[in-house]
């Protein structure tokens, strides 16, 4: 076996990436249009259906990132304080409070357009 991997048989692109991984990452990066964060709490009954709406939409579109963050966690506290959020579920899109409550799928879709 060649110890310096000069002839490993793997395709390398001009950036010395194996198997075109950089091209794939670039395509995925271009496809992502928005970052969606849903702030929730363990005691919040309305948070479950709000999460379901965003997960369903994510599975269909795949053109945004989606994260569920509990307000009792340090990151959730930091976000809720910085955006003056007092209610959950709260949807943050691209760093801005965009919706409070349970969005319909149509409302969520519209928020991303």
BELSUL-V720062 format. One record per residue. RES is the residue in three letters. D_CENTER is the distance of its C-alpha to the mean C-alpha in whole Angstrom. Layout:
res: [RES RES]
d_center: [D_CENTER D_CENTER]
This chain:
res: [UNK UNK UNK UNK UNK UNK UNK UNK UNK UNK UNK UNK UNK UNK UNK UNK UNK UNK UNK UNK UNK UNK UNK UNK UNK UNK UNK UNK UNK UNK UNK UNK UNK UNK UNK UNK UNK UNK UNK UNK UNK UNK UNK UNK UNK UNK UNK UNK UNK UNK UNK UNK UNK UNK UNK UNK UNK UNK UNK UNK UNK UNK UNK UNK UNK UNK UNK UNK UNK UNK UNK UNK UNK UNK UNK UNK UNK UNK UNK UNK UNK UNK UNK UNK UNK UNK UNK UNK UNK UNK UNK UNK UNK UNK UNK UNK UNK UNK UNK UNK UNK UNK UNK UNK UNK UNK UNK UNK UNK UNK UNK UNK UNK]
d_center: [41 41 39 38 36 38 38 35 35 31 30 29 28 30 27 29 25 26 26 24 21 20 21 18 15 16 16 12 12 14 12 9 10 8 5 5 7 10 13 15 18 20 23 21 22 20 17 17 18 15 12 14 14 10 10 13 12 9 11 14 12 9 9 6 2 3 5 9 11 15 17 19 17 18 15 15 18 18 15 17 20 19 18 21 19 22 21 18 16 15 12 11 10 10 12 14 15 15 16 18 19 18 17 19 17 19 18 14 15 17 14 12 16]
